[in-house]
Amino acid sequence: MRYFVQFSYQGQRYHGWQNQPNALTVQSVLEDGFSKLLRAPIALVGAGRTDAGVHARQMYAHFDADAIENCADLIFRLNAFLPEDIAVQALFEVADDAHARFHATERKYEYWIVQEKNPFWSTGAHYIKHPLDIEKMNEAAAILLEYEDFECFSKSNTDVRTYRCDIKSTLWERRGERLIFSITADRFLRNMVRAIVGTLLDVGSGRMEPDQLRQIIAGKDRSRAGASVPAKGLYLTRVLYPEDILN
Protein backbone atom coordinates (compact mmCIF):
# COMPACT_ATOMS: atom_id res chain seq x y z
CA MET A 1 0.00 0.00 0.00
CA ARG A 2 1.15 3.56 -0.63
CA TYR A 3 1.23 6.27 2.02
CA PHE A 4 1.94 10.00 2.11
CA VAL A 5 3.72 11.49 5.13
CA GLN A 6 3.69 15.22 5.91
CA PHE A 7 6.59 16.51 8.01
CA SER A 8 8.76 19.52 8.81
CA TYR A 9 12.38 20.02 9.75
CA GLN A 10 14.97 22.55 10.81
CA GLY A 11 17.75 21.98 8.30
CA GLN A 12 20.81 23.35 10.08
CA ARG A 13 22.30 19.94 10.96
CA TYR A 14 21.57 18.23 7.67
CA HIS A 15 23.20 17.98 4.26
CA GLY A 16 19.83 18.57 2.63
CA TRP A 17 16.89 16.25 2.10
CA GLN A 18 18.29 13.60 -0.24
CA ASN A 19 20.38 10.61 0.82
CA GLN A 20 24.12 11.07 0.34
CA PRO A 21 27.04 8.78 1.14
CA ASN A 22 28.73 9.57 4.47
CA ALA A 23 26.44 12.52 5.23
CA LEU A 24 23.50 13.08 7.56
CA THR A 25 20.32 13.90 5.60
CA VAL A 26 16.66 14.32 6.51
CA GLN A 27 15.71 11.43 4.22
CA SER A 28 18.14 9.03 5.90
CA VAL A 29 16.89 9.90 9.39
CA LEU A 30 13.22 9.50 8.45
CA GLU A 31 13.82 6.26 6.57
CA ASP A 32 15.67 4.87 9.56
CA GLY A 33 12.77 5.77 11.85
CA PHE A 34 10.10 4.27 9.60
CA SER A 35 12.13 1.12 8.94
CA LYS A 36 12.73 0.41 12.62
CA LEU A 37 9.15 1.07 13.72
CA LEU A 38 7.55 -0.82 10.81
CA ARG A 39 10.22 -3.55 10.96
CA ALA A 40 10.77 -3.47 7.21
CA PRO A 41 12.99 -1.48 4.83
CA ILE A 42 11.22 1.78 3.92
CA ALA A 43 12.30 4.04 1.03
CA LEU A 44 10.88 7.57 0.92
CA VAL A 45 10.33 9.63 -2.25
CA GLY A 46 10.24 13.33 -1.40
CA ALA A 47 8.24 16.14 -2.97
CA GLY A 48 11.54 17.76 -3.93
CA ARG A 49 15.08 18.40 -2.78
CA THR A 50 16.25 20.99 -0.29
CA ASP A 51 19.93 21.86 -0.10
CA ALA A 52 22.14 21.67 2.97
CA GLY A 53 20.93 24.00 5.71
CA VAL A 54 17.53 24.74 4.14
CA HIS A 55 14.43 24.28 6.31
CA ALA A 56 10.96 22.92 5.54
CA ARG A 57 7.80 23.97 7.36
CA GLN A 58 5.77 21.64 5.15
CA MET A 59 7.19 18.73 3.16
CA TYR A 60 5.71 15.50 1.82
CA ALA A 61 7.08 12.13 0.83
CA HIS A 62 5.52 8.83 -0.21
CA PHE A 63 6.46 5.24 0.58
CA ASP A 64 5.13 1.73 0.10
CA ALA A 65 4.47 -0.59 3.03
CA ASP A 66 2.15 -3.25 4.36
CA ALA A 67 -1.13 -1.95 5.77
CA ILE A 68 -0.65 0.38 8.76
CA GLU A 69 -3.38 -0.32 11.31
CA ASN A 70 -3.13 2.92 13.28
CA CYS A 71 -1.55 5.92 11.57
CA ALA A 72 -2.07 8.20 14.58
CA ASP A 73 -0.17 5.80 16.82
CA LEU A 74 2.67 5.52 14.31
CA ILE A 75 2.93 9.32 14.13
CA PHE A 76 3.18 9.46 17.93
CA ARG A 77 5.89 6.80 18.02
CA LEU A 78 7.81 8.39 15.13
CA ASN A 79 7.90 11.79 16.83
CA ALA A 80 9.17 10.17 20.02
CA PHE A 81 11.88 8.40 18.02
CA LEU A 82 12.95 11.26 15.72
CA PRO A 83 15.36 14.04 16.78
CA GLU A 84 13.89 17.36 17.92
CA ASP A 85 14.55 19.08 14.59
CA ILE A 86 12.27 16.74 12.56
CA ALA A 87 8.53 16.35 13.21
CA VAL A 88 5.78 14.35 11.48
CA GLN A 89 2.35 15.99 11.22
CA ALA A 90 0.27 13.59 9.12
CA LEU A 91 0.28 10.10 7.62
CA PHE A 92 -2.40 8.78 5.29
CA GLU A 93 -3.06 6.18 2.62
CA VAL A 94 -3.18 7.27 -1.03
CA ALA A 95 -3.77 5.65 -4.40
CA ASP A 96 -1.03 3.26 -5.54
CA ASP A 97 0.06 5.64 -8.31
CA ALA A 98 0.14 8.83 -6.19
CA HIS A 99 3.59 10.43 -6.38
CA ALA A 100 4.89 12.99 -3.88
CA ARG A 101 7.11 14.70 -6.45
CA PHE A 102 5.37 14.40 -9.80
CA HIS A 103 1.82 15.07 -8.57
CA ALA A 104 2.72 18.23 -6.66
CA THR A 105 1.14 21.18 -8.46
CA GLU A 106 2.66 24.08 -6.53
CA ARG A 107 5.48 24.83 -4.12
CA LYS A 108 6.01 27.91 -1.99
CA TYR A 109 9.26 29.14 -0.48
CA GLU A 110 9.97 31.98 1.92
CA TYR A 111 13.28 33.70 2.61
CA TRP A 112 13.64 35.37 6.02
CA ILE A 113 15.81 38.43 6.68
CA VAL A 114 16.36 40.41 9.88
CA GLN A 115 17.87 43.88 9.92
CA GLU A 116 18.73 44.09 13.62
CA LYS A 117 21.22 41.69 15.13
CA ASN A 118 19.29 39.11 17.14
CA PRO A 119 20.85 35.91 18.54
CA PHE A 120 17.48 34.13 18.42
CA TRP A 121 17.43 34.44 14.61
CA SER A 122 21.11 33.54 14.10
CA THR A 123 20.32 30.10 12.63
CA GLY A 124 16.95 30.87 11.03
CA ALA A 125 17.32 34.18 9.20
CA HIS A 126 19.90 36.15 7.22
CA TYR A 127 21.09 39.33 8.93
CA ILE A 128 21.46 42.40 6.70
CA LYS A 129 22.19 45.70 8.43
CA HIS A 130 22.11 48.18 5.56
CA PRO A 131 18.78 49.75 4.45
CA LEU A 132 16.78 48.07 1.68
CA ASP A 133 14.30 49.63 -0.76
CA ILE A 134 11.41 47.17 -0.49
CA GLU A 135 9.35 48.99 -3.14
CA LYS A 136 12.10 48.54 -5.73
CA MET A 137 12.61 44.92 -4.67
CA ASN A 138 8.93 44.22 -5.26
CA GLU A 139 9.12 46.01 -8.62
CA ALA A 140 11.98 43.73 -9.65
CA ALA A 141 10.30 40.63 -8.22
CA ALA A 142 7.21 41.29 -10.32
CA ILE A 143 9.36 41.11 -13.47
CA LEU A 144 9.94 37.41 -12.74
CA LEU A 145 6.28 36.76 -13.61
CA GLU A 146 6.98 37.81 -17.21
CA TYR A 147 9.39 34.92 -17.87
CA GLU A 148 9.50 31.13 -17.88
CA ASP A 149 13.18 30.29 -18.49
CA PHE A 150 15.33 30.84 -15.40
CA GLU A 151 18.66 29.33 -16.39
CA CYS A 152 20.39 32.44 -15.03
CA PHE A 153 19.35 31.45 -11.50
CA SER A 154 20.19 27.75 -11.75
CA LYS A 155 23.16 26.10 -10.11
CA SER A 156 25.93 25.38 -12.64
CA ASN A 157 26.54 21.85 -13.92
CA THR A 158 23.06 20.67 -13.06
CA ASP A 159 21.42 17.74 -14.83
CA VAL A 160 17.95 19.25 -15.32
CA ARG A 161 16.27 18.81 -18.69
CA THR A 162 14.53 22.19 -18.69
CA TYR A 163 14.97 25.53 -16.98
CA ARG A 164 11.30 26.43 -17.40
CA CYS A 165 9.28 27.28 -14.29
CA ASP A 166 5.83 28.82 -13.94
CA ILE A 167 6.22 31.45 -11.21
CA LYS A 168 2.76 32.33 -9.91
CA SER A 169 3.46 34.98 -7.25
CA THR A 170 6.25 36.97 -5.59
CA LEU A 171 6.16 39.37 -2.64
CA TRP A 172 8.44 41.15 -0.19
CA GLU A 173 6.73 42.12 3.07
CA ARG A 174 7.54 42.91 6.68
CA ARG A 175 6.18 40.60 9.35
CA GLY A 176 7.19 41.94 12.73
CA GLU A 177 10.97 42.02 12.92
CA ARG A 178 11.39 39.90 9.77
CA LEU A 179 11.55 40.96 6.13
CA ILE A 180 10.17 38.00 4.16
CA PHE A 181 10.28 37.18 0.46
CA SER A 182 7.60 34.73 -0.69
CA ILE A 183 7.65 32.99 -4.07
CA THR A 184 5.30 30.36 -5.47
CA ALA A 185 5.80 28.23 -8.59
CA ASP A 186 5.03 24.83 -10.04
CA ARG A 187 8.71 23.86 -9.65
CA PHE A 188 12.07 25.37 -8.75
CA LEU A 189 15.58 24.82 -10.03
CA ARG A 190 18.41 23.93 -7.71
CA ASN A 191 19.64 27.05 -5.86
CA MET A 192 17.06 29.15 -7.76
CA VAL A 193 15.39 30.91 -4.84
CA ARG A 194 18.64 31.80 -3.10
CA ALA A 195 20.02 33.24 -6.36
CA ILE A 196 16.82 35.24 -6.96
CA VAL A 197 16.91 36.66 -3.44
CA GLY A 198 20.57 37.62 -3.80
CA THR A 199 19.77 39.44 -7.04
CA LEU A 200 16.78 41.24 -5.55
CA LEU A 201 18.90 42.33 -2.59
CA ASP A 202 21.27 43.94 -5.09
CA VAL A 203 18.27 45.93 -6.29
CA GLY A 204 17.22 46.82 -2.75
CA SER A 205 20.69 48.05 -1.83
CA GLY A 206 20.98 50.23 -4.95
CA ARG A 207 23.63 48.18 -6.77
CA MET A 208 21.16 47.34 -9.53
CA GLU A 209 18.02 48.83 -11.06
CA PRO A 210 14.87 46.71 -11.36
CA ASP A 211 14.89 46.77 -15.17
CA GLN A 212 18.34 45.15 -15.23
CA LEU A 213 16.66 41.93 -14.15
CA ARG A 214 15.26 41.53 -17.67
CA GLN A 215 18.78 41.58 -19.14
CA ILE A 216 19.99 39.02 -16.60
CA ILE A 217 17.12 36.61 -17.31
CA ALA A 218 17.45 36.99 -21.08
CA GLY A 219 21.21 36.45 -20.90
CA LYS A 220 20.83 33.01 -19.21
CA ASP A 221 24.20 33.53 -17.53
CA ARG A 222 24.42 32.67 -13.81
CA SER A 223 27.48 34.89 -13.36
CA ARG A 224 25.44 38.02 -14.18
CA ALA A 225 22.90 37.40 -11.39
CA GLY A 226 23.50 38.18 -7.73
CA ALA A 227 25.32 35.97 -5.26
CA SER A 228 23.31 33.24 -3.55
CA VAL A 229 22.18 34.13 -0.04
CA PRO A 230 22.87 31.76 2.89
CA ALA A 231 20.74 28.64 3.16
CA LYS A 232 19.73 29.30 6.78
CA GLY A 233 17.10 31.87 5.76
CA LEU A 234 15.28 29.64 3.25
CA TYR A 235 12.09 27.73 4.09
CA LEU A 236 9.91 25.44 2.01
CA THR A 237 6.53 26.44 3.43
CA ARG A 238 3.87 24.74 1.27
CA VAL A 239 3.41 21.91 -1.22
CA LEU A 240 0.03 21.58 -2.95
CA TYR A 241 -1.57 18.48 -4.47
CA PRO A 242 -4.85 17.75 -6.22
CA GLU A 243 -7.69 17.26 -3.75
CA ASP A 244 -8.23 13.64 -4.80
CA ILE A 245 -4.75 12.77 -3.54
CA LEU A 246 -4.94 14.50 -0.16
CA ASN A 247 -8.47 13.23 0.51
HELIX and SHEET records of a PDB file:
HELIX    1   1 GLY A   11  ARG A   13  5                                   3    
HELIX    2   2 VAL A   26  LEU A   38  1                                  13    
HELIX    3   3 CYS A   71  PHE A   81  1                                  11    
HELIX    4   4 PRO A  119  TRP A  121  5                                   3    
HELIX    5   5 ILE A  134  ILE A  143  1                                  10    
HELIX    6   6 LEU A  144  GLU A  146  5                                   3    
HELIX    7   7 GLU A  151  PHE A  153  5                                   3    
HELIX    8   8 MET A  192  GLY A  204  1                                  13    
HELIX    9   9 GLN A  212  GLY A  219  1                                   8    
HELIX   10  10 ARG A  222  ARG A  224  5                                   3    
HELIX   11  11 ALA A  231  GLY A  233  5                                   3    
HELIX   12  12 GLU A  243  LEU A  246  1                                   4    
SHEET    1   A 4 VAL A  45  GLY A  46  0                                        
SHEET    2   A 4 HIS A  55  ASP A  64 -1                                        
SHEET    3   A 4 ARG A   2  TYR A   9 -1                                        
SHEET    4   A 4 ILE A  86  VAL A  94 -1                                        
SHEET    1   B 5 VAL A  45  GLY A  46  0                                        
SHEET    2   B 5 HIS A  55  ASP A  64 -1                                        
SHEET    3   B 5 LEU A 234  LEU A 240  1                                        
SHEET    4   B 5 GLU A 106  VAL A 114 -1                                        
SHEET    5   B 5 HIS A 126  TYR A 127  1                                        
SHEET    1   C 6 VAL A  45  GLY A  46  0                                        
SHEET    2   C 6 HIS A  55  ASP A  64 -1                                        
SHEET    3   C 6 LEU A 234  LEU A 240  1                                        
SHEET    4   C 6 GLU A 106  VAL A 114 -1                                        
SHEET    5   C 6 ARG A 178  ALA A 185 -1                                        
SHEET    6   C 6 ILE A 167  ARG A 175 -1                                        
END                                                                             
